[in-house]
Amino acid sequence: MKSWLNKSLLFFVAALTLMSCEKDEEKLVLREGEAPVLNASTNELVLVKEEAADDAITLTWGKADFGYKAAVTYTLQVDTADNNFETPYNIVMGNNLEKKYTVEELNTLLNKLKYEPEVAHDINIRVKASVSDLVNPVYSEPLTLNVTPYSTFVEPGYVFVPGDYQGWNPGAAPALISVNNDGIYKGVIDFSGTNSRKFKITPERDWDTAYGSGASAGTLSTTGPDIEIATNDPYQLEVNLNTLTWTSKKYSWGLIGDATPGGWATDTNMKYIHEEGVWKLTVPLTAGKIKFRLNDDWGVNYGDDDTSNNLLNQGGADISIAEAGTYDIVLDLENADGSVTYTLTKK
């Protein structure tokens, strides 16, 4: 009997010890960490484009302490001063304890956060420290910085393409655009009419300066003859006035499918509307399927995987035409967000 009681007592003590260990371990895992302290080399900055490569600010922070040895991941969080970090912008820093920003890097960050240029803004920055999904992260006290970003907008540049296809009129000629105004101009010109395929390049809407063909293929000269492309089709032109060179490639979009006049064998070509930057076509369609193709080839084609919107997908599903009729069709490849869209309107 005594032996049985001793064994029971030992079992009870062991159980208590095990429970105590488990509770201590649980406390260790769930222990609130000690937050890092964030410091900044300055709290007020006016960013200047001409100083883009210079250092703007250095952020440093100490190590967080969670009471046991663990790999800590630090994340910088940036938010507007009045948003209380509800939707911060996160920059994962790994185990680093410092972040340096150049003027350009900090200005780019503020542009991402949609801060208006040339206006002073208060922004809050803090450091988040985390070790595991099982442990609550800790945060440094936020720092408020007053920063004035600069504008990165560049006024685009243009050259013009007068030619026989439009009556040699520079005042009404379509333009090629240089988005960064860096001397490199691109655009689509439609030479699909019956006139000759000759043209020139003018920096202004006049004949004061006009570039024609240079001494060798693909070069430009202000004293050269008219430039000429190979066929009566839309072409994508690129002109580089830094090197006085130019290139061209056929660039034609068409409609194909058993709903089109050409079936699946022949594309029905669309027309590029330069003023709108879109491709258009008015065409009779039967009930059936259609797709959009580049240069009469399946290498680049667009269909629609989700008919609930007007977005096209490269290589996507055939587009269904439920009802026969004449349709106005618009293809837009120049949306600001990079998407490709279309509309089908039955007349």
C-alpha positions, 0 to 999 in steps of 0.5 A: 500500500505504501509503495503504491502511495509513493508511486502515485505521489511521484507520478503527481509531482512529475505531472506538475513539473511537466505542466509547469515546464509546458506553461513556462515554454508557452510564456517564453513563446508568447513573451512580448518583445522589446521594440527597437529604437528608430533614429534618423539623420534628419527630420526635414528634407527638401529634395532637389532633382539636381542632387539626385545622386546625393545621400538624403537620409540615413535611418538606423535602429537597434535590435529588438529583444524577444527574450530568447535567441531568434532571427528577427526580420525588420520592416520599414513602414511608411505612411501619411502622418494622419493614417496611423499606419492603417495601410503602410508601405512596407520595405523589408530590410531582413536583419539589417539595422540601417537604411540609406536613401539617396535623394532619387530613391527617397523621391521615388518612394514618395512618388509611389505613395502619390505625394504631390511634388513641390509641396511639403508633406509630413510622413511617419516612419517606424520599424516593425520587428518580427520573429514568427507568426506565433509571436506578436511583432513589435514596433518602434516609436514612429518618427515624423519627417517633413519632406518636399519631393520634386516632380519627375514629370518630363514634357514629351517631345515630338517629331512629325512625319509628312509624306505622300500618304497624307499630302506632304503637309507637315502642319497636319502630319502625324507625330512620333513621341519621345516619352522621356524627351531623350531624342528617341521617338516612336509611333505608328504611321499608316501607309496603307493608302494607294499613294507612294510610301515616301516621307520625311521627318521634321522636328517642327510642323514646317519645312525649316528642317527636314530629315531624309535618307542618309548615305547608308541604309537606316541613317538620316540626313537633312540633305538626303532624298525622301525616305521610303518604306517597303509596302503600303501597310501600317508601320511602327517607326523609331527615329533616333536624332542622337545618332541620326538613325531610323528603323521600321517594322510592319505593324498591322492588326487585323480580325480573324475568325469564322465570324469575319468575312475572311474566316480563319484563313484571312485577316480583315485589317483594322485601321490605325487612328493616329489622333486617338491612338487606337485601331478601328474597324467597321465590319459585317460579322456572322454568329461565330468566333473572332480574335485579334492578330498582329501582322497576319500571324499567330505569333501575337494574338489576343482573345478574351478569357473573361467576358465580364470586362473588356480586357484582352489576354494574349493567346486568350480564348476566342471571342463569341459573336452571338448575333450577326450584324455590322459591328464597330470594333475598337482595339486599344493597345496604349492604355496607361496601365499597360492593359489591352482593351476592346469594344464591340458595338453592333450598329 
